[in-house]
Amino acid sequence: MAELPGGRIALAVGDAWITNDPLTGQGANLGSACAWIAADAIAAGGPYDTAFGRATAERMWEAAAPVTGWTNAFLRPPAAQVVNLLLAATTRQDVADLVLGLFANPAYAWAVISSPEEVARIVDGGGPSPYF
């Protein structure tokens, strides 16, 4: 969010706001999600001031944070639990299906792979938690 001369504000969405590496294919989806969040905030009414801009940017970040975490997890050496999950996926179809399905829901994916306990539960045959 930026305040412009004269008190107007500008909100950035999509790659103008957060650039995600295309590795996990989430950039366009995140841009669309943030555009909808901004549109809903605009439709709810003003005043369209700095407080509005900050609140809208915070709502957009709530959607963007797990997507960015999921994408960034693939750009650095994987955490031990991610290695364990991927290794289990090489020999178990249920885990392989889960890993593939994670790409469709990056918020869920980030919740899973950022939790060593959740990954251990899955790898130990417990399946994904209903709380994730």
N, CA, C and O atoms as a GROMACS GRO file, in nm:
protein
  528
    1MET      N    1   0.085  -0.116   0.000
    1MET     CA    2   0.000   0.000   0.000
    1MET      C    3   0.090   0.123   0.000
    1MET      O    4   0.188   0.130   0.074
    2ALA      N    5   0.054   0.217  -0.083
    2ALA     CA    6   0.129   0.342  -0.090
    2ALA      C    7   0.032   0.458  -0.084
    2ALA      O    8  -0.074   0.456  -0.146
    3GLU      N    9   0.070   0.560  -0.010
    3GLU     CA   10  -0.011   0.681  -0.006
    3GLU      C   11   0.041   0.775  -0.114
    3GLU      O   12   0.160   0.804  -0.121
    4LEU      N   13  -0.050   0.822  -0.197
    4LEU     CA   14  -0.016   0.910  -0.307
    4LEU      C   15  -0.037   1.056  -0.267
    4LEU      O   16  -0.106   1.083  -0.169
    5PRO      N   17   0.022   1.149  -0.341
    5PRO     CA   18  -0.003   1.290  -0.313
    5PRO      C   19  -0.154   1.318  -0.316
    5PRO      O   20  -0.226   1.264  -0.399
    6GLY      N   21  -0.199   1.401  -0.227
    6GLY     CA   22  -0.340   1.434  -0.221
    6GLY      C   23  -0.419   1.339  -0.134
    6GLY      O   24  -0.541   1.353  -0.124
    7GLY      N   25  -0.353   1.242  -0.069
    7GLY     CA   26  -0.420   1.152   0.023
    7GLY      C   27  -0.478   1.025  -0.038
    7GLY      O   28  -0.530   0.941   0.036
    8ARG      N   29  -0.471   1.010  -0.168
    8ARG     CA   30  -0.520   0.886  -0.228
    8ARG      C   31  -0.422   0.773  -0.197
    8ARG      O   32  -0.307   0.796  -0.161
    9ILE      N   33  -0.471   0.651  -0.212
    9ILE     CA   34  -0.387   0.535  -0.186
    9ILE      C   35  -0.380   0.447  -0.311
    9ILE      O   36  -0.466   0.455  -0.399
   10ALA      N   37  -0.277   0.364  -0.316
   10ALA     CA   38  -0.263   0.266  -0.423
   10ALA      C   39  -0.234   0.131  -0.360
   10ALA      O   40  -0.151   0.119  -0.270
   11LEU      N   41  -0.303   0.030  -0.410
   11LEU     CA   42  -0.279  -0.108  -0.367
   11LEU      C   43  -0.219  -0.184  -0.484
   11LEU      O   44  -0.268  -0.174  -0.597
   12ALA      N   45  -0.117  -0.259  -0.458
   12ALA     CA   46  -0.059  -0.344  -0.562
   12ALA      C   47  -0.110  -0.486  -0.541
   12ALA      O   48  -0.131  -0.529  -0.428
   13VAL      N   49  -0.132  -0.558  -0.650
   13VAL     CA   50  -0.172  -0.698  -0.644
   13VAL      C   51  -0.087  -0.776  -0.743
   13VAL      O   52  -0.017  -0.718  -0.827
   14GLY      N   53  -0.093  -0.907  -0.732
   14GLY     CA   54  -0.021  -0.992  -0.826
   14GLY      C   55   0.129  -0.970  -0.819
   14GLY      O   56   0.184  -0.941  -0.712
   15ASP      N   57   0.196  -0.986  -0.933
   15ASP     CA   58   0.341  -0.973  -0.937
   15ASP      C   59   0.390  -0.832  -0.909
   15ASP      O   60   0.509  -0.812  -0.881
   16ALA      N   61   0.302  -0.733  -0.917
   16ALA     CA   62   0.340  -0.597  -0.880
   16ALA      C   63   0.360  -0.586  -0.730
   16ALA      O   64   0.424  -0.493  -0.682
   17TRP      N   65   0.303  -0.680  -0.656
   17TRP     CA   66   0.311  -0.676  -0.510
   17TRP      C   67   0.406  -0.784  -0.459
   17TRP      O   68   0.500  -0.753  -0.386
   18ILE      N   69   0.383  -0.909  -0.498
   18ILE     CA   70   0.466  -1.021  -0.454
   18ILE      C   71   0.502  -1.102  -0.578
   18ILE      O   72   0.414  -1.148  -0.651
   19THR      N   73   0.630  -1.118  -0.599
   19THR     CA   74   0.674  -1.200  -0.711
   19THR      C   75   0.705  -1.340  -0.659
   19THR      O   76   0.798  -1.359  -0.581
   20ASN      N   77   0.626  -1.436  -0.703
   20ASN     CA   78   0.650  -1.576  -0.667
   20ASN      C   79   0.720  -1.643  -0.783
   20ASN      O   80   0.683  -1.624  -0.899
   21ASP      N   81   0.820  -1.720  -0.752
   21ASP     CA   82   0.886  -1.800  -0.855
   21ASP      C   83   0.780  -1.891  -0.918
   21ASP      O   84   0.694  -1.943  -0.847
   22PRO      N   85   0.784  -1.911  -1.049
   22PRO     CA   86   0.682  -1.993  -1.113
   22PRO      C   87   0.693  -2.142  -1.084
   22PRO      O   88   0.612  -2.221  -1.134
   23LEU      N   89   0.790  -2.182  -1.006
   23LEU     CA   90   0.816  -2.324  -0.978
   23LEU      C   91   0.691  -2.400  -0.934
   23LEU      O   92   0.669  -2.512  -0.979
   24THR      N   93   0.610  -2.342  -0.847
   24THR     CA   94   0.491  -2.411  -0.798
   24THR      C   95   0.364  -2.363  -0.865
   24THR      O   96   0.255  -2.408  -0.830
   25GLY      N   97   0.376  -2.273  -0.960
   25GLY     CA   98   0.261  -2.228  -1.039
   25GLY      C   99   0.158  -2.148  -0.963
   25GLY      O  100   0.039  -2.156  -0.995
   26GLN      N  101   0.198  -2.070  -0.864
   26GLN     CA  102   0.102  -2.002  -0.780
   26GLN      C  103   0.086  -1.852  -0.809
   26GLN      O  104  -0.005  -1.790  -0.754
   27GLY      N  105   0.169  -1.794  -0.893
   27GLY     CA  106   0.166  -1.649  -0.914
   27GLY      C  107   0.033  -1.596  -0.964
   27GLY      O  108  -0.022  -1.503  -0.905
   28ALA      N  109  -0.019  -1.653  -1.071
   28ALA     CA  110  -0.146  -1.605  -1.126
   28ALA      C  111  -0.260  -1.627  -1.029
   28ALA      O  112  -0.348  -1.542  -1.014
   29ASN      N  113  -0.260  -1.741  -0.962
   29ASN     CA  114  -0.365  -1.769  -0.865
   29ASN      C  115  -0.362  -1.668  -0.751
   29ASN      O  116  -0.467  -1.622  -0.706
   30LEU      N  117  -0.244  -1.634  -0.704
   30LEU     CA  118  -0.233  -1.537  -0.596
   30LEU      C  119  -0.277  -1.399  -0.642
   30LEU      O  120  -0.345  -1.328  -0.569
   31GLY      N  121  -0.238  -1.362  -0.764
   31GLY     CA  122  -0.282  -1.232  -0.817
   31GLY      C  123  -0.433  -1.223  -0.824
   31GLY      O  124  -0.491  -1.121  -0.788
   32SER      N  125  -0.497  -1.330  -0.870
   32SER     CA  126  -0.643  -1.332  -0.877
   32SER      C  127  -0.706  -1.326  -0.738
   32SER      O  128  -0.803  -1.253  -0.716
   33ALA      N  129  -0.652  -1.403  -0.646
   33ALA     CA  130  -0.707  -1.404  -0.510
   33ALA      C  131  -0.698  -1.265  -0.447
   33ALA      O  132  -0.793  -1.219  -0.384
   34CYS      N  133  -0.584  -1.199  -0.464
   34CYS     CA  134  -0.568  -1.066  -0.406
   34CYS      C  135  -0.657  -0.963  -0.475
   34CYS      O  136  -0.708  -0.872  -0.410
   35ALA      N  137  -0.676  -0.977  -0.605
   35ALA     CA  138  -0.766  -0.886  -0.677
   35ALA      C  139  -0.908  -0.899  -0.624
   35ALA      O  140  -0.978  -0.798  -0.608
   36TRP      N  141  -0.952  -1.021  -0.595
   36TRP     CA  142  -1.085  -1.041  -0.540
   36TRP      C  143  -1.096  -0.982  -0.399
   36TRP      O  144  -1.196  -0.920  -0.365
   37ILE      N  145  -0.992  -1.000  -0.319
   37ILE     CA  146  -0.992  -0.942  -0.184
   37ILE      C  147  -1.003  -0.791  -0.193
   37ILE      O  148  -1.082  -0.730  -0.121
   38ALA      N  149  -0.924  -0.729  -0.280
   38ALA     CA  150  -0.928  -0.583  -0.297
   38ALA      C  151  -1.065  -0.540  -0.349
   38ALA      O  152  -1.120  -0.441  -0.302
   39ALA      N  153  -1.120  -0.612  -0.446
   39ALA     CA  154  -1.250  -0.576  -0.502
   39ALA      C  155  -1.359  -0.584  -0.396
   39ALA      O  156  -1.446  -0.496  -0.389
   40ASP      N  157  -1.356  -0.689  -0.313
   40ASP     CA  158  -1.455  -0.701  -0.206
   40ASP      C  159  -1.443  -0.585  -0.107
   40ASP      O  160  -1.544  -0.532  -0.061
   41ALA      N  161  -1.320  -0.546  -0.076
   41ALA     CA  162  -1.300  -0.434   0.017
   41ALA      C  163  -1.352  -0.304  -0.044
   41ALA      O  164  -1.414  -0.223   0.025
   42ILE      N  165  -1.326  -0.283  -0.171
   42ILE     CA  166  -1.374  -0.162  -0.239
   42ILE      C  167  -1.526  -0.162  -0.242
   42ILE      O  168  -1.589  -0.059  -0.216
   43ALA      N  169  -1.586  -0.277  -0.274
   43ALA     CA  170  -1.732  -0.286  -0.283
   43ALA      C  171  -1.799  -0.264  -0.147
   43ALA      O  172  -1.913  -0.219  -0.141
   44ALA      N  173  -1.728  -0.295  -0.039
   44ALA     CA  174  -1.783  -0.275   0.095
   44ALA      C  175  -1.794  -0.127   0.131
   44ALA      O  176  -1.864  -0.091   0.225
   45GLY      N  177  -1.725  -0.042   0.057
   45GLY     CA  178  -1.736   0.102   0.079
   45GLY      C  179  -1.618   0.162   0.150
   45GLY      O  180  -1.538   0.092   0.213
   46GLY      N  181  -1.608   0.292   0.139
   46GLY     CA  182  -1.498   0.367   0.195
   46GLY      C  183  -1.521   0.402   0.340
   46GLY      O  184  -1.610   0.346   0.404
   47PRO      N  185  -1.445   0.494   0.392
   47PRO     CA  186  -1.355   0.581   0.315
   47PRO      C  187  -1.230   0.504   0.268
   47PRO      O  188  -1.179   0.416   0.336
   48TYR      N  189  -1.185   0.541   0.151
   48TYR     CA  190  -1.069   0.477   0.090
   48TYR      C  191  -0.943   0.553   0.129
   48TYR      O  192  -0.879   0.619   0.048
   49ASP      N  193  -0.910   0.541   0.256
   49ASP     CA  194  -0.799   0.614   0.313
   49ASP      C  195  -0.684   0.519   0.348
   49ASP      O  196  -0.686   0.401   0.310
   50THR      N  197  -0.586   0.570   0.419
   50THR     CA  198  -0.471   0.489   0.457
   50THR      C  199  -0.512   0.369   0.542
   50THR      O  200  -0.457   0.260   0.524
   51ALA      N  201  -0.605   0.387   0.633
   51ALA     CA  202  -0.650   0.275   0.717
   51ALA      C  203  -0.715   0.167   0.630
   51ALA      O  204  -0.694   0.048   0.653
   52PHE      N  205  -0.794   0.207   0.532
   52PHE     CA  206  -0.854   0.113   0.438
   52PHE      C  207  -0.745   0.036   0.363
   52PHE      O  208  -0.751  -0.086   0.351
   53GLY      N  209  -0.646   0.109   0.314
   53GLY     CA  210  -0.537   0.046   0.239
   53GLY      C  211  -0.460  -0.053   0.323
   53GLY      O  212  -0.429  -0.163   0.278
   54ARG      N  213  -0.428  -0.014   0.445
   54ARG     CA  214  -0.354  -0.105   0.534
   54ARG      C  215  -0.436  -0.229   0.568
   54ARG      O  216  -0.384  -0.340   0.568
   55ALA      N  217  -0.564  -0.210   0.597
   55ALA     CA  218  -0.650  -0.324   0.632
   55ALA      C  219  -0.664  -0.419   0.512
   55ALA      O  220  -0.661  -0.540   0.528
   56THR      N  221  -0.678  -0.363   0.394
   56THR     CA  222  -0.691  -0.447   0.275
   56THR      C  223  -0.561  -0.520   0.247
   56THR      O  224  -0.562  -0.638   0.212
   57ALA      N  225  -0.449  -0.451   0.261
   57ALA     CA  226  -0.318  -0.516   0.241
   57ALA      C  227  -0.298  -0.629   0.342
   57ALA      O  228  -0.240  -0.732   0.308
   58GLU      N  229  -0.343  -0.610   0.465
   58GLU     CA  230  -0.332  -0.716   0.566
   58GLU      C  231  -0.414  -0.838   0.527
   58GLU      O  232  -0.369  -0.951   0.542
   59ARG      N  233  -0.536  -0.815   0.476
   59ARG     CA  234  -0.621  -0.927   0.432
   59ARG      C  235  -0.557  -0.999   0.314
   59ARG      O  236  -0.562  -1.121   0.304
   60MET      N  237  -0.496  -0.922   0.224
   60MET     CA  238  -0.429  -0.984   0.110
   60MET      C  239  -0.309  -1.066   0.158
   60MET      O  240  -0.284  -1.174   0.106
   61TRP      N  241  -0.235  -1.014   0.257
   61TRP     CA  242  -0.120  -1.088   0.307
   61TRP      C  243  -0.162  -1.218   0.375
   61TRP      O  244  -0.090  -1.318   0.367
   62GLU      N  245  -0.278  -1.220   0.442
   62GLU     CA  246  -0.328  -1.344   0.502
   62GLU      C  247  -0.342  -1.453   0.395
   62GLU      O  248  -0.315  -1.570   0.421
   63ALA      N  249  -0.384  -1.414   0.276
   63ALA     CA  250  -0.395  -1.510   0.165
   63ALA      C  251  -0.258  -1.538   0.104
   63ALA      O  252  -0.232  -1.650   0.060
   64ALA      N  253  -0.171  -1.439   0.101
   64ALA     CA  254  -0.042  -1.451   0.031
   64ALA      C  255   0.065  -1.522   0.113
   64ALA      O  256   0.150  -1.591   0.056
   65ALA      N  257   0.063  -1.508   0.243
   65ALA     CA  258   0.172  -1.563   0.326
   65ALA      C  259   0.190  -1.714   0.307
   65ALA      O  260   0.303  -1.757   0.285
   66PRO      N  261   0.084  -1.795   0.315
   66PRO     CA  262   0.108  -1.938   0.296
   66PRO      C  263   0.149  -1.974   0.154
   66PRO      O  264   0.225  -2.068   0.133
   67VAL      N  265   0.098  -1.900   0.056
   67VAL     CA  266   0.136  -1.925  -0.084
   67VAL      C  267   0.284  -1.896  -0.103
   67VAL      O  268   0.356  -1.972  -0.168
   68THR      N  269   0.329  -1.785  -0.046
   68THR     CA  270   0.470  -1.748  -0.056
   68THR      C  271   0.557  -1.847   0.020
   68THR      O  272   0.664  -1.885  -0.028
   69GLY      N  273   0.513  -1.889   0.138
   69GLY     CA  274   0.588  -1.990   0.214
   69GLY      C  275   0.600  -2.120   0.137
   69GLY      O  276   0.708  -2.179   0.133
   70TRP      N  277   0.491  -2.165   0.076
   70TRP     CA  278   0.490  -2.289  -0.004
   70TRP      C  279   0.586  -2.276  -0.121
   70TRP      O  280   0.666  -2.367  -0.145
   71THR      N  281   0.580  -2.165  -0.193
   71THR     CA  282   0.669  -2.146  -0.308
   71THR      C  283   0.814  -2.139  -0.263
   71THR      O  284   0.900  -2.204  -0.322
   72ASN      N  285   0.841  -2.060  -0.161
   72ASN     CA  286   0.979  -2.043  -0.116
   72ASN      C  287   1.038  -2.173  -0.061
   72ASN      O  288   1.160  -2.191  -0.063
   73ALA      N  289   0.953  -2.262  -0.012
   73ALA     CA  290   1.002  -2.390   0.040
   73ALA      C  291   1.070  -2.471  -0.070
   73ALA      O  292   1.154  -2.556  -0.041
   74PHE      N  293   1.034  -2.447  -0.195
   74PHE     CA  294   1.094  -2.520  -0.306
   74PHE      C  295   1.218  -2.451  -0.363
   74PHE      O  296   1.284  -2.504  -0.452
   75LEU      N  297   1.249  -2.335  -0.311
   75LEU     CA  298   1.364  -2.259  -0.362
   75LEU      C  299   1.486  -2.271  -0.272
   75LEU      O  300   1.592  -2.215  -0.303
   76ARG      N  301   1.475  -2.341  -0.164
   76ARG     CA  302   1.588  -2.361  -0.074
   76ARG      C  303   1.598  -2.509  -0.041
   76ARG      O  304   1.506  -2.585  -0.071
   77PRO      N  305   1.706  -2.550   0.019
   77PRO     CA  306   1.715  -2.692   0.056
   77PRO      C  307   1.594  -2.731   0.141
   77PRO      O  308   1.557  -2.657   0.232
   78PRO      N  309   1.534  -2.846   0.113
   78PRO     CA  310   1.412  -2.883   0.184
   78PRO      C  311   1.438  -2.916   0.330
   78PRO      O  312   1.543  -2.969   0.367
   79ALA      N  313   1.340  -2.884   0.412
   79ALA     CA  314   1.345  -2.921   0.553
   79ALA      C  315   1.338  -3.073   0.563
   79ALA      O  316   1.290  -3.140   0.472
   80ALA      N  317   1.385  -3.126   0.674
   80ALA     CA  318   1.390  -3.271   0.693
   80ALA      C  319   1.252  -3.334   0.675
   80ALA      O  320   1.241  -3.442   0.615
   81GLN      N  321   1.147  -3.269   0.725
   81GLN     CA  322   1.014  -3.329   0.712
   81GLN      C  323   0.968  -3.333   0.567
   81GLN      O  324   0.894  -3.423   0.528
   82VAL      N  325   1.010  -3.236   0.486
   82VAL     CA  326   0.973  -3.236   0.344
   82VAL      C  327   1.042  -3.352   0.273
   82VAL      O  328   0.982  -3.421   0.191
   83VAL      N  329   1.170  -3.374   0.305
   83VAL     CA  330   1.242  -3.488   0.248
   83VAL      C  331   1.172  -3.618   0.287
   83VAL      O  332   1.154  -3.706   0.202
   84ASN      N  333   1.132  -3.631   0.413
   84ASN     CA  334   1.062  -3.752   0.458
   84ASN      C  335   0.930  -3.772   0.383
   84ASN      O  336   0.896  -3.884   0.346
   85LEU      N  337   0.857  -3.664   0.362
   85LEU     CA  338   0.730  -3.672   0.290
   85LEU      C  339   0.753  -3.717   0.146
   85LEU      O  340   0.682  -3.804   0.095
   86LEU      N  341   0.851  -3.656   0.079
   86LEU     CA  342   0.878  -3.691  -0.060
   86LEU      C  343   0.931  -3.834  -0.073
   86LEU      O  344   0.898  -3.904  -0.168
   87LEU      N  345   1.013  -3.876   0.021
   87LEU     CA  346   1.060  -4.015   0.019
   87LEU      C  347   0.945  -4.113   0.037
   87LEU      O  348   0.939  -4.215  -0.032
   88ALA      N  349   0.854  -4.082   0.127
   88ALA     CA  350   0.738  -4.170   0.147
   88ALA      C  351   0.652  -4.174   0.020
   88ALA      O  352   0.594  -4.278  -0.012
   89ALA      N  353   0.646  -4.063  -0.050
   89ALA     CA  354   0.566  -4.057  -0.174
   89ALA      C  355   0.623  -4.145  -0.284
   89ALA      O  356   0.551  -4.182  -0.377
   90THR      N  357   0.751  -4.179  -0.275
   90THR     CA  358   0.810  -4.265  -0.379
   90THR      C  359   0.768  -4.410  -0.367
   90THR      O  360   0.782  -4.487  -0.462
   91THR      N  361   0.716  -4.448  -0.250
   91THR     CA  362   0.680  -4.589  -0.230
   91THR      C  363   0.534  -4.608  -0.189
   91THR      O  364   0.486  -4.721  -0.181
   92ARG      N  365   0.463  -4.499  -0.163
   92ARG     CA  366   0.324  -4.510  -0.118
   92ARG      C  367   0.234  -4.422  -0.203
   92ARG      O  368   0.252  -4.301  -0.208
   93GLN      N  369   0.139  -4.483  -0.270
   93GLN     CA  370   0.050  -4.409  -0.359
   93GLN      C  371  -0.033  -4.306  -0.285
   93GLN      O  372  -0.057  -4.197  -0.337
   94ASP      N  373  -0.079  -4.337  -0.162
   94ASP     CA  374  -0.160  -4.241  -0.088
   94ASP      C  375  -0.082  -4.113  -0.058
   94ASP      O  376  -0.138  -4.004  -0.064
   95VAL      N  377   0.044  -4.127  -0.025
   95VAL     CA  378   0.127  -4.010   0.003
   95VAL      C  379   0.160  -3.936  -0.127
   95VAL      O  380   0.160  -3.813  -0.131
   96ALA      N  381   0.186  -4.011  -0.234
   96ALA     CA  382   0.212  -3.948  -0.364
   96ALA      C  383   0.090  -3.867  -0.408
   96ALA      O  384   0.106  -3.756  -0.458
   97ASP      N  385  -0.030  -3.921  -0.392
   97ASP     CA  386  -0.152  -3.848  -0.427
   97ASP      C  387  -0.168  -3.722  -0.343
   97ASP      O  388  -0.206  -3.617  -0.394
   98LEU      N  389  -0.137  -3.733  -0.214
   98LEU     CA  390  -0.144  -3.617  -0.126
   98LEU      C  391  -0.047  -3.509  -0.172
   98LEU      O  392  -0.085  -3.392  -0.182
   99VAL      N  393   0.078  -3.547  -0.199
   99VAL     CA  394   0.179  -3.449  -0.241
   99VAL      C  395   0.135  -3.379  -0.369
   99VAL      O  396   0.145  -3.257  -0.378
  100LEU      N  397   0.086  -3.452  -0.465
  100LEU     CA  398   0.039  -3.391  -0.589
  100LEU      C  399  -0.078  -3.297  -0.561
  100LEU      O  400  -0.083  -3.187  -0.617
  101GLY      N  401  -0.169  -3.338  -0.476
  101GLY     CA  402  -0.284  -3.256  -0.442
  101GLY      C  403  -0.248  -3.127  -0.369
  101GLY      O  404  -0.325  -3.031  -0.371
  102LEU      N  405  -0.132  -3.124  -0.304
  102LEU     CA  406  -0.092  -3.003  -0.232
  102LEU      C  407  -0.079  -2.883  -0.324
  102LEU      O  408  -0.101  -2.769  -0.281
  103PHE      N  409  -0.043  -2.906  -0.449
  103PHE     CA  410  -0.024  -2.794  -0.542
  103PHE      C  411  -0.155  -2.720  -0.571
  103PHE      O  412  -0.151  -2.604  -0.613
  104ALA      N  413  -0.268  -2.783  -0.549
  104ALA     CA  414  -0.397  -2.720  -0.574
  104ALA      C  415  -0.441  -2.630  -0.459
  104ALA      O  416  -0.530  -2.547  -0.477
  105ASN      N  417  -0.379  -2.644  -0.343
  105ASN     CA  418  -0.420  -2.566  -0.227
  105ASN      C  419  -0.296  -2.526  -0.148
  105ASN      O  420  -0.260  -2.593  -0.051
  106PRO      N  421  -0.228  -2.418  -0.190
  106PRO     CA  422  -0.102  -2.383  -0.125
  106PRO      C  423  -0.114  -2.347   0.023
  106PRO      O  424  -0.019  -2.368   0.098
  107ALA      N  425  -0.227  -2.295   0.066
  107ALA     CA  426  -0.242  -2.265   0.208
  107ALA      C  427  -0.240  -2.395   0.288
  107ALA      O  428  -0.174  -2.404   0.392
  108TYR      N  429  -0.314  -2.495   0.242
  108TYR     CA  430  -0.314  -2.627   0.305
  108TYR      C  431  -0.175  -2.689   0.295
  108TYR      O  432  -0.125  -2.747   0.391
  109ALA      N  433  -0.114  -2.677   0.177
  109ALA     CA  434   0.018  -2.734   0.154
  109ALA      C  435   0.120  -2.679   0.252
  109ALA      O  436   0.198  -2.753   0.311
  110TRP      N  437   0.119  -2.548   0.270
  110TRP     CA  438   0.213  -2.485   0.362
  110TRP      C  439   0.189  -2.531   0.505
  110TRP      O  440   0.283  -2.554   0.580
  111ALA      N  441   0.061  -2.545   0.542
  111ALA     CA  442   0.029  -2.593   0.677
  111ALA      C  443   0.085  -2.734   0.698
  111ALA      O  444   0.133  -2.766   0.806
  112VAL      N  445   0.079  -2.816   0.595
  112VAL     CA  446   0.130  -2.953   0.607
  112VAL      C  447   0.282  -2.955   0.613
  112VAL      O  448   0.339  -3.007   0.708
  113ILE      N  449   0.348  -2.898   0.512
  113ILE     CA  450   0.494  -2.915   0.505
  113ILE      C  451   0.570  -2.832   0.607
  113ILE      O  452   0.687  -2.859   0.633
  114SER      N  453   0.506  -2.731   0.665
  114SER     CA  454   0.575  -2.653   0.768
  114SER      C  455   0.560  -2.715   0.906
  114SER      O  456   0.612  -2.662   1.004
  115SER      N  457   0.488  -2.826   0.914
  115SER     CA  458   0.467  -2.892   1.043
  115SER      C  459   0.535  -3.028   1.046
  115SER      O  460   0.484  -3.124   0.986
  116PRO      N  461   0.649  -3.039   1.113
  116PRO     CA  462   0.714  -3.170   1.124
  116PRO      C  463   0.621  -3.276   1.184
  116PRO      O  464   0.627  -3.393   1.145
  117GLU      N  465   0.537  -3.235   1.277
  117GLU     CA  466   0.446  -3.330   1.341
  117GLU      C  467   0.342  -3.382   1.242
  117GLU      O  468   0.311  -3.501   1.240
  118GLU      N  469   0.288  -3.293   1.159
  118GLU     CA  470   0.186  -3.335   1.061
  118GLU      C  471   0.248  -3.427   0.956
  118GLU      O  472   0.187  -3.527   0.918
  119VAL      N  473   0.367  -3.393   0.909
  119VAL     CA  474   0.433  -3.480   0.811
  119VAL      C  475   0.463  -3.616   0.873
  119VAL      O  476   0.443  -3.718   0.808
  120ALA      N  477   0.510  -3.619   0.997
  120ALA     CA  478   0.539  -3.747   1.063
  120ALA      C  479   0.412  -3.831   1.074
  120ALA      O  480   0.416  -3.952   1.052
  121ARG      N  481   0.301  -3.769   1.108
  121ARG     CA  482   0.174  -3.839   1.117
  121ARG      C  483   0.135  -3.900   0.983
  121ARG      O  484   0.091  -4.015   0.977
  122ILE      N  485   0.151  -3.823   0.876
  122ILE     CA  486   0.119  -3.872   0.741
  122ILE      C  487   0.210  -3.987   0.703
  122ILE      O  488   0.164  -4.091   0.655
  123VAL      N  489   0.339  -3.968   0.724
  123VAL     CA  490   0.438  -4.070   0.686
  123VAL      C  491   0.417  -4.198   0.767
  123VAL      O  492   0.440  -4.308   0.718
  124ASP      N  493   0.373  -4.183   0.893
  124ASP     CA  494   0.350  -4.300   0.978
  124ASP      C  495   0.217  -4.369   0.947
  124ASP      O  496   0.179  -4.463   1.016
  125GLY      N  497   0.146  -4.322   0.844
  125GLY     CA  498   0.024  -4.388   0.801
  125GLY      C  499  -0.104  -4.329   0.856
  125GLY      O  500  -0.211  -4.386   0.837
  126GLY      N  501  -0.094  -4.216   0.924
  126GLY     CA  502  -0.214  -4.154   0.981
  126GLY      C  503  -0.296  -4.075   0.883
  126GLY      O  504  -0.407  -4.033   0.915
  127GLY      N  505  -0.245  -4.052   0.763
  127GLY     CA  506  -0.317  -3.970   0.665
  127GLY      C  507  -0.317  -3.825   0.708
  127GLY      O  508  -0.274  -3.793   0.818
  128PRO      N  509  -0.365  -3.737   0.621
  128PRO     CA  510  -0.367  -3.595   0.657
  128PRO      C  511  -0.469  -3.567   0.768
  128PRO      O  512  -0.575  -3.628   0.773
  129SER      N  513  -0.434  -3.476   0.854
  129SER     CA  514  -0.520  -3.438   0.964
  129SER      C  515  -0.643  -3.363   0.913
  129SER      O  516  -0.633  -3.284   0.819
  130PRO      N  517  -0.758  -3.386   0.972
  130PRO     CA  518  -0.876  -3.308   0.933
  130PRO      C  519  -0.866  -3.163   0.975
  130PRO      O  520  -0.946  -3.080   0.932
  131TYR      N  521  -0.767  -3.130   1.060
  131TYR     CA  522  -0.751  -2.992   1.107
  131TYR      C  523  -0.670  -2.907   1.011
  131TYR      O  524  -0.662  -2.785   1.028
  132PHE      N  525  -0.609  -2.969   0.911
  132PHE     CA  526  -0.529  -2.894   0.815
  132PHE      C  527  -0.608  -2.866   0.693
  132PHE      O  528  -0.557  -2.804   0.599
   0.00000   0.00000   0.00000
